[in-house]
Amino acid sequence: MNASQIHSEIKDTNLSYMLLAQQMIKDDKVASIFRLGVSEEMADLIAGLTPAQILKMASSNMMLYRFRFDERLLLNMISDFNKDRMMSQAHATILMTAQPVEVLAA
């Protein structure tokens, strides 16, 4: 993949992410704050973006989202298919809810 193709893929991913995030926030703000790992202030900003602003942000050559799983334990719980997957994901969710949103969004 060349640099132009990568930039195009990043733009497409950013646009999809921003549209999904905005729709999630509009549908259920509280759940979206947790699922997206953003603060209430950031959720309000995302919800208020115009289509033009979203397109401008999406055209960035940087990914607009990042992995929230800085801890190897959480990543392993979510991605481990060998064990009881439902139990691992439930346990990871419990651990994530114990962290303040600002820590997750940082």
N, C-alpha and C positions, 0 to 999 in steps of 0.2 A: 504494500500500500504506500503510495507516495504522499507527500505533505498536503497536497491539494485534496486528495481523497479523505485523509484524516480530518482535515479542517471541515470538510463537508459533513462527515459523520458526526463530528462534535456539534456542529450547528443543528443538525437534525435531532440529536439526542437532547441538546439544551432546549430546543423548542418543545419537544414532547414532554420533557420534565417540567418546564414552566407551565405549560397548559394543564398538565395533570395536577400539579401542585395547586394552581389557582382554583381549579374545579373542586379539588378535595377540600380546600379551605372554605369555599363557598357552600359546600354541602354539609360539612361537619367540622367546624373550626377546632374544637377541642381535640377530637381524635386526630385531626391533621397535624396539629402542633406536635403531638407525640410521634406520629408516624414519620413526619418529615424531619423531626429533631430541630425545630426552629422555635424562637421565642414568639410570644403573642404579638409583639411589635413587628417582627419580621413577617408573620402571617398576615397582619393587616396591610403591610406594604405590598406583599405579593398579590393579595386579593384586589388591591386597588390599581394594579398596573393596567395600562391600556394595551390593546393589541399591538400598537406601534412600539411601545416600550418593551413588550415581551419579544418582539421580533429583533429589536436592537440588541437586547441582552443576549438572545440566542445566537446572534451572529459573532459573538466573542470567540476567540480561538482557545478559550479556557473552558474546562468543564464547570458548570454551575453547581453541581452537586458533588459530594464526596462521600466516601465510605465513613460511616459513623462508628464502626467497630474497631476502635483502637486497641481493644483488649483481645488477645488471642483466644481467651476462654469464650467470649461471646461469639466470635466468628466461628469457632469450632462447634458451638452448640447449634448454631443456625445451619451450618453447612454439613453436619455429620449425618449421613444417610444410613449408616450402619446400625445405629441404635434407634430407640423409639423416637422418631422425628417429632411427633406432637409434643412429647414431654420435654425434649430439648428446646424446642421453640418456646414453649410456655415458660420454661425456666429462664431462658434468655430475656423474654419479655418482662418477667418479674425483676430481673437484675437491672434492666434498662429503666424501668419505672422508678427505681430507687435513686437514679441519677437526676440532678436538676436539668431542665431543658437547656439552660445556658451552657452547661458542660457538654452536652451532646451537640449543640449548634456551634460551639467554638472550633 
